[in-house]
Amino acid sequence: MTGPDGGPDPTEQPDPAEQPADGPPGWLTAVVATVADGGLSFHPEDWPGPPSHARPAAVLILFGAGERGTEVLLLERSADLRKHAGQPAFPGGGSDPSDGSPAETALREAREEVGLDPAGVDILGVGPPLYVPHSNYLVTPVLAWWRVPSRVFAVDAGETSAVARVPIAELVDPANRVRLSHPRTALPSPAFRVAGLTATVWGFTAGILDALLRLAGLERPWGEGPPVEDATVNASIALSAAQLPEAGPGEIDPADLPVRDLGVPAPASAPDGGPVGTGTGADSTEEGSAA
């Protein structure tokens, strides 16, 4: 469809199931240009700036063609990890002295974590670094296209329990989009329940996915009803809080991303000044399942 001026109709949403003939789809190319120009920033105005001793890190946001259209690569941390047990994430971690750029960091980490062959990957662009105060990481998102897909798998079962190529069509399906009651604030934050991963995608990873889908014009309505609690996420937050001083190299805290306003009023305060808990709902016990 075309608009009144003969150009693309700005009201027409991209098709996440589009099968690009050669290279990334048009919506992804446009998103990369926006992100590279600083368009991925979603920190509030009072978000603290990075100190001089912040540790550089990078994550690989790898898109590729699949049977259901464009996909993105995610992994799930092992349930036995000391930090971030069972949490979905992008491949990535802290920079090594030998890394020449954030892209090199992201590709190296992806090779170590999921066996990715970097020869088949085209780097599309790099976004602005995102500071995560709790782990003191300055994380650079690296967007890439999987030109020649290779086998990916959990290289070390002690660190990674699952690897999944998640269709964008699944992430935009309202049935899989959950407004999670954030364990720290009780405010609603974006989360996704997808096939191939047992845990709900939340925190840092969900926040970046949410921002990218919004920039692409692919965002769909969130599930109706009050924000839900997720027992697995709550337990992970508690474990992270207890073990935070022991954070090791390469570990990024996915709970550090600020909560985006999803158009839901803030919860009322309980008599003790804390937030009033929300009901769990029937679907809150189905951790990580595709709703």
ChimeraX commands (.cxc) that place a marker at each C-alpha (Angstrom):
marker #1 position 0.00,0.00,0.00 radius 0.5
marker #1 position 1.10,3.57,-0.58 radius 0.5
marker #1 position 0.33,6.78,1.23 radius 0.5
marker #1 position -1.13,10.01,-0.22 radius 0.5
marker #1 position 2.32,11.12,-1.37 radius 0.5
marker #1 position 3.00,7.87,-3.22 radius 0.5
marker #1 position 5.40,6.60,-0.56 radius 0.5
marker #1 position 4.88,3.78,1.94 radius 0.5
marker #1 position 1.71,4.00,3.96 radius 0.5
marker #1 position 2.84,5.03,7.46 radius 0.5
marker #1 position -0.25,3.37,8.97 radius 0.5
marker #1 position 0.60,-0.05,7.51 radius 0.5
marker #1 position 2.50,-2.28,9.94 radius 0.5
marker #1 position 5.43,-4.39,8.74 radius 0.5
marker #1 position 4.84,-8.12,8.43 radius 0.5
marker #1 position 6.98,-10.04,10.97 radius 0.5
marker #1 position 6.49,-13.18,8.87 radius 0.5
marker #1 position 8.00,-11.51,5.80 radius 0.5
marker #1 position 10.53,-13.78,4.12 radius 0.5
marker #1 position 13.36,-11.53,2.90 radius 0.5
marker #1 position 14.68,-12.62,-0.49 radius 0.5
marker #1 position 18.25,-11.58,0.19 radius 0.5
marker #1 position 19.41,-9.95,3.41 radius 0.5
marker #1 position 17.49,-8.36,6.27 radius 0.5
marker #1 position 13.89,-7.15,5.80 radius 0.5
marker #1 position 13.27,-3.48,5.25 radius 0.5
marker #1 position 11.84,-2.87,8.72 radius 0.5
marker #1 position 15.02,-4.23,10.33 radius 0.5
marker #1 position 17.28,-2.06,8.17 radius 0.5
marker #1 position 15.27,0.98,9.24 radius 0.5
marker #1 position 15.45,-0.02,12.91 radius 0.5
marker #1 position 19.23,-0.47,12.73 radius 0.5
marker #1 position 19.62,3.03,11.29 radius 0.5
marker #1 position 17.52,4.47,14.11 radius 0.5
marker #1 position 19.37,2.53,16.80 radius 0.5
marker #1 position 22.78,3.48,15.42 radius 0.5
marker #1 position 21.67,7.11,15.61 radius 0.5
marker #1 position 20.97,6.75,19.32 radius 0.5
marker #1 position 17.31,5.80,19.05 radius 0.5
marker #1 position 17.41,2.87,21.48 radius 0.5
marker #1 position 17.79,5.01,24.58 radius 0.5
marker #1 position 14.92,4.36,26.98 radius 0.5
marker #1 position 16.41,5.35,30.31 radius 0.5
marker #1 position 14.48,7.90,32.38 radius 0.5
marker #1 position 15.98,11.36,32.69 radius 0.5
marker #1 position 17.22,10.68,36.22 radius 0.5
marker #1 position 18.96,7.41,35.27 radius 0.5
marker #1 position 22.54,7.53,36.60 radius 0.5
marker #1 position 25.34,7.96,34.12 radius 0.5
marker #1 position 28.14,5.40,33.92 radius 0.5
marker #1 position 31.12,5.95,36.21 radius 0.5
marker #1 position 34.63,5.88,34.82 radius 0.5
marker #1 position 35.13,2.36,36.18 radius 0.5
marker #1 position 32.02,0.87,34.49 radius 0.5
marker #1 position 32.88,-2.45,32.84 radius 0.5
marker #1 position 32.37,-2.61,29.06 radius 0.5
marker #1 position 30.18,-5.42,27.75 radius 0.5
marker #1 position 28.17,-6.28,24.64 radius 0.5
marker #1 position 25.21,-8.41,23.61 radius 0.5
marker #1 position 24.56,-9.89,20.16 radius 0.5
marker #1 position 21.04,-9.27,18.86 radius 0.5
marker #1 position 21.15,-11.69,15.96 radius 0.5
marker #1 position 18.29,-11.79,13.45 radius 0.5
marker #1 position 17.91,-14.34,10.68 radius 0.5
marker #1 position 15.42,-15.85,8.25 radius 0.5
marker #1 position 13.31,-18.79,9.39 radius 0.5
marker #1 position 10.24,-20.77,8.39 radius 0.5
marker #1 position 7.96,-18.29,10.15 radius 0.5
marker #1 position 9.75,-15.18,8.98 radius 0.5
marker #1 position 12.48,-13.25,10.75 radius 0.5
marker #1 position 13.81,-14.81,13.95 radius 0.5
marker #1 position 16.03,-13.63,16.82 radius 0.5
marker #1 position 18.52,-15.77,18.72 radius 0.5
marker #1 position 18.06,-16.17,22.48 radius 0.5
marker #1 position 19.56,-18.46,25.08 radius 0.5
marker #1 position 18.55,-19.54,28.57 radius 0.5
marker #1 position 21.03,-19.56,31.43 radius 0.5
marker #1 position 21.53,-22.80,33.34 radius 0.5
marker #1 position 19.43,-23.24,36.47 radius 0.5
marker #1 position 22.62,-24.09,38.38 radius 0.5
marker #1 position 24.42,-20.81,37.75 radius 0.5
marker #1 position 25.52,-18.71,40.71 radius 0.5
marker #1 position 24.08,-15.62,38.99 radius 0.5
marker #1 position 20.96,-15.19,36.81 radius 0.5
marker #1 position 20.01,-18.85,37.02 radius 0.5
marker #1 position 17.45,-19.90,34.40 radius 0.5
marker #1 position 17.14,-16.45,32.86 radius 0.5
marker #1 position 16.71,-15.90,29.09 radius 0.5
marker #1 position 19.21,-13.56,27.47 radius 0.5
marker #1 position 20.97,-12.52,24.31 radius 0.5
marker #1 position 24.41,-14.05,23.85 radius 0.5
marker #1 position 26.89,-11.65,25.36 radius 0.5
marker #1 position 29.02,-10.64,28.29 radius 0.5
marker #1 position 31.97,-8.61,29.45 radius 0.5
marker #1 position 34.72,-7.44,27.12 radius 0.5
marker #1 position 38.13,-9.08,27.06 radius 0.5
marker #1 position 41.33,-7.04,26.61 radius 0.5
marker #1 position 41.84,-8.79,23.26 radius 0.5
marker #1 position 38.47,-7.60,21.90 radius 0.5
marker #1 position 38.92,-4.80,19.41 radius 0.5
marker #1 position 35.30,-3.61,19.46 radius 0.5
marker #1 position 31.88,-4.33,20.98 radius 0.5
marker #1 position 31.08,-6.39,17.88 radius 0.5
marker #1 position 34.11,-8.59,18.55 radius 0.5
marker #1 position 33.00,-9.02,22.16 radius 0.5
marker #1 position 29.47,-10.01,21.12 radius 0.5
marker #1 position 30.65,-12.48,18.48 radius 0.5
marker #1 position 33.24,-14.04,20.77 radius 0.5
marker #1 position 30.69,-14.50,23.54 radius 0.5
marker #1 position 28.19,-16.01,21.10 radius 0.5
marker #1 position 30.79,-18.47,19.85 radius 0.5
marker #1 position 31.68,-19.46,23.43 radius 0.5
marker #1 position 28.08,-19.75,24.61 radius 0.5
marker #1 position 26.17,-21.21,21.65 radius 0.5
marker #1 position 28.83,-22.29,19.15 radius 0.5
marker #1 position 27.95,-19.56,16.63 radius 0.5
marker #1 position 30.13,-19.40,13.52 radius 0.5
marker #1 position 30.88,-15.67,13.17 radius 0.5
marker #1 position 31.82,-16.11,9.51 radius 0.5
marker #1 position 28.12,-16.29,8.62 radius 0.5
marker #1 position 27.18,-13.14,10.52 radius 0.5
marker #1 position 26.95,-9.61,9.10 radius 0.5
marker #1 position 27.11,-6.81,11.65 radius 0.5
marker #1 position 24.39,-4.30,10.80 radius 0.5
marker #1 position 24.98,-1.66,13.42 radius 0.5
marker #1 position 25.82,-0.85,17.01 radius 0.5
marker #1 position 23.57,0.96,19.43 radius 0.5
marker #1 position 24.46,3.35,22.25 radius 0.5
marker #1 position 25.85,1.70,25.38 radius 0.5
marker #1 position 23.26,1.06,28.12 radius 0.5
marker #1 position 24.42,1.43,31.70 radius 0.5
marker #1 position 23.22,-1.20,34.18 radius 0.5
marker #1 position 24.06,0.11,37.67 radius 0.5
marker #1 position 23.59,-3.06,39.75 radius 0.5
marker #1 position 26.27,-4.93,37.83 radius 0.5
marker #1 position 28.18,-1.79,36.77 radius 0.5
marker #1 position 28.18,-2.86,33.12 radius 0.5
marker #1 position 28.10,-0.54,30.15 radius 0.5
marker #1 position 26.39,-2.82,27.63 radius 0.5
marker #1 position 26.57,-2.16,23.90 radius 0.5
marker #1 position 23.81,-3.78,21.81 radius 0.5
marker #1 position 25.20,-5.18,18.55 radius 0.5
marker #1 position 22.57,-5.80,15.87 radius 0.5
marker #1 position 23.45,-8.39,13.22 radius 0.5
marker #1 position 22.01,-10.48,10.38 radius 0.5
marker #1 position 22.57,-14.24,10.15 radius 0.5
marker #1 position 23.52,-14.42,6.49 radius 0.5
marker #1 position 24.61,-18.08,6.66 radius 0.5
marker #1 position 22.94,-19.79,9.64 radius 0.5
marker #1 position 25.08,-22.32,11.47 radius 0.5
marker #1 position 24.29,-24.91,14.11 radius 0.5
marker #1 position 23.84,-23.40,17.55 radius 0.5
marker #1 position 23.68,-25.32,20.80 radius 0.5
marker #1 position 24.48,-25.07,24.51 radius 0.5
marker #1 position 28.27,-25.32,24.46 radius 0.5
marker #1 position 28.51,-25.70,28.24 radius 0.5
marker #1 position 25.43,-27.16,29.91 radius 0.5
marker #1 position 26.66,-25.73,33.18 radius 0.5
marker #1 position 26.19,-22.22,31.79 radius 0.5
marker #1 position 23.49,-22.52,29.10 radius 0.5
marker #1 position 20.45,-24.79,29.29 radius 0.5
marker #1 position 18.72,-23.93,25.99 radius 0.5
marker #1 position 19.18,-22.04,22.74 radius 0.5
marker #1 position 16.23,-20.90,20.65 radius 0.5
marker #1 position 15.60,-19.11,17.36 radius 0.5
marker #1 position 12.45,-17.21,18.29 radius 0.5
marker #1 position 10.20,-15.94,15.47 radius 0.5
marker #1 position 9.40,-12.24,15.67 radius 0.5
marker #1 position 5.82,-13.26,14.86 radius 0.5
marker #1 position 5.76,-15.06,18.21 radius 0.5
marker #1 position 7.04,-12.01,20.10 radius 0.5
marker #1 position 4.36,-9.73,18.65 radius 0.5
marker #1 position 1.51,-12.19,19.21 radius 0.5
marker #1 position -0.62,-10.63,22.02 radius 0.5
marker #1 position -1.11,-14.11,23.50 radius 0.5
marker #1 position 2.62,-14.25,24.29 radius 0.5
marker #1 position 3.05,-10.68,25.51 radius 0.5
marker #1 position 2.83,-10.45,29.30 radius 0.5
marker #1 position 2.74,-7.40,31.52 radius 0.5
marker #1 position 4.87,-8.65,34.36 radius 0.5
marker #1 position 4.53,-7.28,37.87 radius 0.5
marker #1 position 8.12,-6.23,38.49 radius 0.5
marker #1 position 9.38,-7.94,41.66 radius 0.5
marker #1 position 11.13,-4.81,42.93 radius 0.5
marker #1 position 8.55,-2.14,42.13 radius 0.5
marker #1 position 5.28,-4.00,41.38 radius 0.5
marker #1 position 5.02,-1.79,38.28 radius 0.5
marker #1 position 4.18,-3.48,34.96 radius 0.5
marker #1 position 7.15,-4.30,32.74 radius 0.5
marker #1 position 7.28,-6.05,29.36 radius 0.5
marker #1 position 7.83,-9.79,29.20 radius 0.5
marker #1 position 7.39,-12.54,26.62 radius 0.5
marker #1 position 6.50,-16.22,26.85 radius 0.5
marker #1 position 7.89,-18.15,23.89 radius 0.5
marker #1 position 8.37,-21.71,22.74 radius 0.5
marker #1 position 11.85,-23.17,23.08 radius 0.5
marker #1 position 12.55,-21.52,26.43 radius 0.5
marker #1 position 11.18,-22.68,29.77 radius 0.5
marker #1 position 11.46,-19.28,31.46 radius 0.5
marker #1 position 9.68,-16.01,30.75 radius 0.5
marker #1 position 11.77,-13.51,28.78 radius 0.5
marker #1 position 11.97,-10.43,31.00 radius 0.5
marker #1 position 14.22,-7.67,32.34 radius 0.5
marker #1 position 17.10,-6.42,30.20 radius 0.5
marker #1 position 16.40,-8.76,27.30 radius 0.5
marker #1 position 12.65,-8.12,27.20 radius 0.5
marker #1 position 13.21,-4.38,27.49 radius 0.5
marker #1 position 15.47,-4.32,24.44 radius 0.5
marker #1 position 13.12,-6.55,22.44 radius 0.5
marker #1 position 10.19,-4.32,23.39 radius 0.5
marker #1 position 12.06,-1.20,22.26 radius 0.5
marker #1 position 13.12,-2.76,18.96 radius 0.5
marker #1 position 9.60,-3.99,18.15 radius 0.5
marker #1 position 8.24,-0.55,18.94 radius 0.5
marker #1 position 10.79,1.16,16.68 radius 0.5
marker #1 position 9.93,-1.30,13.90 radius 0.5
marker #1 position 6.22,-0.54,14.14 radius 0.5
marker #1 position 5.59,-4.19,15.08 radius 0.5
marker #1 position 4.34,-3.62,18.62 radius 0.5
marker #1 position 0.96,-5.18,19.38 radius 0.5
marker #1 position -1.36,-4.72,22.38 radius 0.5
marker #1 position -0.33,-6.26,25.67 radius 0.5
marker #1 position -2.43,-8.94,27.31 radius 0.5
marker #1 position -5.50,-7.70,29.13 radius 0.5
marker #1 position -5.92,-7.82,32.87 radius 0.5
marker #1 position -3.65,-6.76,35.74 radius 0.5
marker #1 position 0.10,-7.33,35.65 radius 0.5
marker #1 position 0.95,-10.89,36.58 radius 0.5
marker #1 position 3.53,-12.20,38.99 radius 0.5
marker #1 position 6.00,-14.85,37.90 radius 0.5
marker #1 position 7.34,-17.15,40.59 radius 0.5
marker #1 position 10.48,-17.99,38.61 radius 0.5
marker #1 position 11.28,-14.32,38.02 radius 0.5
marker #1 position 10.66,-13.46,41.68 radius 0.5
marker #1 position 12.99,-16.24,42.81 radius 0.5
marker #1 position 15.66,-15.14,40.33 radius 0.5
marker #1 position 15.49,-11.55,41.57 radius 0.5
marker #1 position 15.85,-12.68,45.17 radius 0.5
marker #1 position 18.82,-14.89,44.29 radius 0.5
marker #1 position 20.48,-12.10,42.29 radius 0.5
marker #1 position 20.03,-9.66,45.16 radius 0.5
marker #1 position 21.62,-12.09,47.59 radius 0.5
marker #1 position 24.56,-12.86,45.33 radius 0.5
marker #1 position 25.09,-9.47,43.68 radius 0.5
marker #1 position 28.40,-8.74,45.47 radius 0.5
marker #1 position 29.75,-11.98,43.99 radius 0.5
marker #1 position 29.10,-11.04,40.36 radius 0.5
marker #1 position 31.80,-12.39,38.14 radius 0.5
marker #1 position 33.18,-11.42,34.70 radius 0.5
marker #1 position 30.75,-11.71,31.83 radius 0.5
marker #1 position 27.62,-11.57,33.97 radius 0.5
marker #1 position 24.96,-9.00,33.07 radius 0.5
marker #1 position 22.05,-8.38,35.41 radius 0.5
marker #1 position 18.86,-8.56,33.33 radius 0.5
marker #1 position 16.85,-6.91,36.12 radius 0.5
marker #1 position 18.70,-3.61,35.73 radius 0.5
marker #1 position 16.62,-2.24,32.90 radius 0.5
marker #1 position 14.24,0.53,33.99 radius 0.5
marker #1 position 10.54,-0.25,33.83 radius 0.5
marker #1 position 8.79,1.27,30.81 radius 0.5
marker #1 position 5.42,2.93,31.23 radius 0.5
marker #1 position 2.91,0.44,29.82 radius 0.5
marker #1 position -0.04,2.70,30.48 radius 0.5
marker #1 position -1.02,1.02,33.74 radius 0.5
marker #1 position -1.49,3.07,36.95 radius 0.5
marker #1 position 1.09,2.53,39.65 radius 0.5
marker #1 position -0.06,0.14,42.39 radius 0.5
marker #1 position -1.51,1.54,45.57 radius 0.5
marker #1 position 0.58,1.52,48.72 radius 0.5
marker #1 position -0.01,-0.90,51.50 radius 0.5
marker #1 position -0.29,0.35,55.09 radius 0.5
marker #1 position 3.43,-0.29,55.61 radius 0.5
marker #1 position 4.29,1.91,52.64 radius 0.5
marker #1 position 5.16,-0.98,50.31 radius 0.5
marker #1 position 3.31,-1.84,47.11 radius 0.5
marker #1 position 0.14,-3.86,47.22 radius 0.5
marker #1 position 0.74,-7.30,45.69 radius 0.5
marker #1 position -1.12,-8.18,42.51 radius 0.5
marker #1 position -3.04,-11.38,41.96 radius 0.5
marker #1 position -1.11,-14.10,40.22 radius 0.5
marker #1 position -3.86,-15.05,37.79 radius 0.5
marker #1 position -4.37,-18.43,36.16 radius 0.5
marker #1 position -1.54,-18.03,33.68 radius 0.5
marker #1 position 1.11,-16.85,36.14 radius 0.5
marker #1 position 2.08,-20.40,37.09 radius 0.5
marker #1 position 2.84,-21.45,33.55 radius 0.5
marker #1 position 6.41,-20.20,33.59 radius 0.5
marker #1 position 7.95,-19.75,30.18 radius 0.5
marker #1 position 5.19,-21.45,28.22 radius 0.5
marker #1 position 3.83,-19.97,25.04 radius 0.5
marker #1 position 0.44,-18.73,26.15 radius 0.5
marker link #1:1,2 radius 0.2
marker link #1:2,3 radius 0.2
marker link #1:3,4 radius 0.2
marker link #1:4,5 radius 0.2
marker link #1:5,6 radius 0.2
marker link #1:6,7 radius 0.2
marker link #1:7,8 radius 0.2
marker link #1:8,9 radius 0.2
marker link #1:9,10 radius 0.2
marker link #1:10,11 radius 0.2
marker link #1:11,12 radius 0.2
marker link #1:12,13 radius 0.2
marker link #1:13,14 radius 0.2
marker link #1:14,15 radius 0.2
marker link #1:15,16 radius 0.2
marker link #1:16,17 radius 0.2
marker link #1:17,18 radius 0.2
marker link #1:18,19 radius 0.2
marker link #1:19,20 radius 0.2
marker link #1:20,21 radius 0.2
marker link #1:21,22 radius 0.2
marker link #1:22,23 radius 0.2
marker link #1:23,24 radius 0.2
marker link #1:24,25 radius 0.2
marker link #1:25,26 radius 0.2
marker link #1:26,27 radius 0.2
marker link #1:27,28 radius 0.2
marker link #1:28,29 radius 0.2
marker link #1:29,30 radius 0.2
marker link #1:30,31 radius 0.2
marker link #1:31,32 radius 0.2
marker link #1:32,33 radius 0.2
marker link #1:33,34 radius 0.2
marker link #1:34,35 radius 0.2
marker link #1:35,36 radius 0.2
marker link #1:36,37 radius 0.2
marker link #1:37,38 radius 0.2
marker link #1:38,39 radius 0.2
marker link #1:39,40 radius 0.2
marker link #1:40,41 radius 0.2
marker link #1:41,42 radius 0.2
marker link #1:42,43 radius 0.2
marker link #1:43,44 radius 0.2
marker link #1:44,45 radius 0.2
marker link #1:45,46 radius 0.2
marker link #1:46,47 radius 0.2
marker link #1:47,48 radius 0.2
marker link #1:48,49 radius 0.2
marker link #1:49,50 radius 0.2
marker link #1:50,51 radius 0.2
marker link #1:51,52 radius 0.2
marker link #1:52,53 radius 0.2
marker link #1:53,54 radius 0.2
marker link #1:54,55 radius 0.2
marker link #1:55,56 radius 0.2
marker link #1:56,57 radius 0.2
marker link #1:57,58 radius 0.2
marker link #1:58,59 radius 0.2
marker link #1:59,60 radius 0.2
marker link #1:60,61 radius 0.2
marker link #1:61,62 radius 0.2
marker link #1:62,63 radius 0.2
marker link #1:63,64 radius 0.2
marker link #1:64,65 radius 0.2
marker link #1:65,66 radius 0.2
marker link #1:66,67 radius 0.2
marker link #1:67,68 radius 0.2
marker link #1:68,69 radius 0.2
marker link #1:69,70 radius 0.2
marker link #1:70,71 radius 0.2
marker link #1:71,72 radius 0.2
marker link #1:72,73 radius 0.2
marker link #1:73,74 radius 0.2
marker link #1:74,75 radius 0.2
marker link #1:75,76 radius 0.2
marker link #1:76,77 radius 0.2
marker link #1:77,78 radius 0.2
marker link #1:78,79 radius 0.2
marker link #1:79,80 radius 0.2
marker link #1:80,81 radius 0.2
marker link #1:81,82 radius 0.2
marker link #1:82,83 radius 0.2
marker link #1:83,84 radius 0.2
marker link #1:84,85 radius 0.2
marker link #1:85,86 radius 0.2
marker link #1:86,87 radius 0.2
marker link #1:87,88 radius 0.2
marker link #1:88,89 radius 0.2
marker link #1:89,90 radius 0.2
marker link #1:90,91 radius 0.2
marker link #1:91,92 radius 0.2
marker link #1:92,93 radius 0.2
marker link #1:93,94 radius 0.2
marker link #1:94,95 radius 0.2
marker link #1:95,96 radius 0.2
marker link #1:96,97 radius 0.2
marker link #1:97,98 radius 0.2
marker link #1:98,99 radius 0.2
marker link #1:99,100 radius 0.2
marker link #1:100,101 radius 0.2
marker link #1:101,102 radius 0.2
marker link #1:102,103 radius 0.2
marker link #1:103,104 radius 0.2
marker link #1:104,105 radius 0.2
marker link #1:105,106 radius 0.2
marker link #1:106,107 radius 0.2
marker link #1:107,108 radius 0.2
marker link #1:108,109 radius 0.2
marker link #1:109,110 radius 0.2
marker link #1:110,111 radius 0.2
marker link #1:111,112 radius 0.2
marker link #1:112,113 radius 0.2
marker link #1:113,114 radius 0.2
marker link #1:114,115 radius 0.2
marker link #1:115,116 radius 0.2
marker link #1:116,117 radius 0.2
marker link #1:117,118 radius 0.2
marker link #1:118,119 radius 0.2
marker link #1:119,120 radius 0.2
marker link #1:120,121 radius 0.2
marker link #1:121,122 radius 0.2
marker link #1:122,123 radius 0.2
marker link #1:123,124 radius 0.2
marker link #1:124,125 radius 0.2
marker link #1:125,126 radius 0.2
marker link #1:126,127 radius 0.2
marker link #1:127,128 radius 0.2
marker link #1:128,129 radius 0.2
marker link #1:129,130 radius 0.2
marker link #1:130,131 radius 0.2
marker link #1:131,132 radius 0.2
marker link #1:132,133 radius 0.2
marker link #1:133,134 radius 0.2
marker link #1:134,135 radius 0.2
marker link #1:135,136 radius 0.2
marker link #1:136,137 radius 0.2
marker link #1:137,138 radius 0.2
marker link #1:138,139 radius 0.2
marker link #1:139,140 radius 0.2
marker link #1:140,141 radius 0.2
marker link #1:141,142 radius 0.2
marker link #1:142,143 radius 0.2
marker link #1:143,144 radius 0.2
marker link #1:144,145 radius 0.2
marker link #1:145,146 radius 0.2
marker link #1:146,147 radius 0.2
marker link #1:147,148 radius 0.2
marker link #1:148,149 radius 0.2
marker link #1:149,150 radius 0.2
marker link #1:150,151 radius 0.2
marker link #1:151,152 radius 0.2
marker link #1:152,153 radius 0.2
marker link #1:153,154 radius 0.2
marker link #1:154,155 radius 0.2
marker link #1:155,156 radius 0.2
marker link #1:156,157 radius 0.2
marker link #1:157,158 radius 0.2
marker link #1:158,159 radius 0.2
marker link #1:159,160 radius 0.2
marker link #1:160,161 radius 0.2
marker link #1:161,162 radius 0.2
marker link #1:162,163 radius 0.2
marker link #1:163,164 radius 0.2
marker link #1:164,165 radius 0.2
marker link #1:165,166 radius 0.2
marker link #1:166,167 radius 0.2
marker link #1:167,168 radius 0.2
marker link #1:168,169 radius 0.2
marker link #1:169,170 radius 0.2
marker link #1:170,171 radius 0.2
marker link #1:171,172 radius 0.2
marker link #1:172,173 radius 0.2
marker link #1:173,174 radius 0.2
marker link #1:174,175 radius 0.2
marker link #1:175,176 radius 0.2
marker link #1:176,177 radius 0.2
marker link #1:177,178 radius 0.2
marker link #1:178,179 radius 0.2
marker link #1:179,180 radius 0.2
marker link #1:180,181 radius 0.2
marker link #1:181,182 radius 0.2
marker link #1:182,183 radius 0.2
marker link #1:183,184 radius 0.2
marker link #1:184,185 radius 0.2
marker link #1:185,186 radius 0.2
marker link #1:186,187 radius 0.2
marker link #1:187,188 radius 0.2
marker link #1:188,189 radius 0.2
marker link #1:189,190 radius 0.2
marker link #1:190,191 radius 0.2
marker link #1:191,192 radius 0.2
marker link #1:192,193 radius 0.2
marker link #1:193,194 radius 0.2
marker link #1:194,195 radius 0.2
marker link #1:195,196 radius 0.2
marker link #1:196,197 radius 0.2
marker link #1:197,198 radius 0.2
marker link #1:198,199 radius 0.2
marker link #1:199,200 radius 0.2
marker link #1:200,201 radius 0.2
marker link #1:201,202 radius 0.2
marker link #1:202,203 radius 0.2
marker link #1:203,204 radius 0.2
marker link #1:204,205 radius 0.2
marker link #1:205,206 radius 0.2
marker link #1:206,207 radius 0.2
marker link #1:207,208 radius 0.2
marker link #1:208,209 radius 0.2
marker link #1:209,210 radius 0.2
marker link #1:210,211 radius 0.2
marker link #1:211,212 radius 0.2
marker link #1:212,213 radius 0.2
marker link #1:213,214 radius 0.2
marker link #1:214,215 radius 0.2
marker link #1:215,216 radius 0.2
marker link #1:216,217 radius 0.2
marker link #1:217,218 radius 0.2
marker link #1:218,219 radius 0.2
marker link #1:219,220 radius 0.2
marker link #1:220,221 radius 0.2
marker link #1:221,222 radius 0.2
marker link #1:222,223 radius 0.2
marker link #1:223,224 radius 0.2
marker link #1:224,225 radius 0.2
marker link #1:225,226 radius 0.2
marker link #1:226,227 radius 0.2
marker link #1:227,228 radius 0.2
marker link #1:228,229 radius 0.2
marker link #1:229,230 radius 0.2
marker link #1:230,231 radius 0.2
marker link #1:231,232 radius 0.2
marker link #1:232,233 radius 0.2
marker link #1:233,234 radius 0.2
marker link #1:234,235 radius 0.2
marker link #1:235,236 radius 0.2
marker link #1:236,237 radius 0.2
marker link #1:237,238 radius 0.2
marker link #1:238,239 radius 0.2
marker link #1:239,240 radius 0.2
marker link #1:240,241 radius 0.2
marker link #1:241,242 radius 0.2
marker link #1:242,243 radius 0.2
marker link #1:243,244 radius 0.2
marker link #1:244,245 radius 0.2
marker link #1:245,246 radius 0.2
marker link #1:246,247 radius 0.2
marker link #1:247,248 radius 0.2
marker link #1:248,249 radius 0.2
marker link #1:249,250 radius 0.2
marker link #1:250,251 radius 0.2
marker link #1:251,252 radius 0.2
marker link #1:252,253 radius 0.2
marker link #1:253,254 radius 0.2
marker link #1:254,255 radius 0.2
marker link #1:255,256 radius 0.2
marker link #1:256,257 radius 0.2
marker link #1:257,258 radius 0.2
marker link #1:258,259 radius 0.2
marker link #1:259,260 radius 0.2
marker link #1:260,261 radius 0.2
marker link #1:261,262 radius 0.2
marker link #1:262,263 radius 0.2
marker link #1:263,264 radius 0.2
marker link #1:264,265 radius 0.2
marker link #1:265,266 radius 0.2
marker link #1:266,267 radius 0.2
marker link #1:267,268 radius 0.2
marker link #1:268,269 radius 0.2
marker link #1:269,270 radius 0.2
marker link #1:270,271 radius 0.2
marker link #1:271,272 radius 0.2
marker link #1:272,273 radius 0.2
marker link #1:273,274 radius 0.2
marker link #1:274,275 radius 0.2
marker link #1:275,276 radius 0.2
marker link #1:276,277 radius 0.2
marker link #1:277,278 radius 0.2
marker link #1:278,279 radius 0.2
marker link #1:279,280 radius 0.2
marker link #1:280,281 radius 0.2
marker link #1:281,282 radius 0.2
marker link #1:282,283 radius 0.2
marker link #1:283,284 radius 0.2
marker link #1:284,285 radius 0.2
marker link #1:285,286 radius 0.2
marker link #1:286,287 radius 0.2
marker link #1:287,288 radius 0.2
marker link #1:288,289 radius 0.2
marker link #1:289,290 radius 0.2
marker link #1:290,291 radius 0.2
view
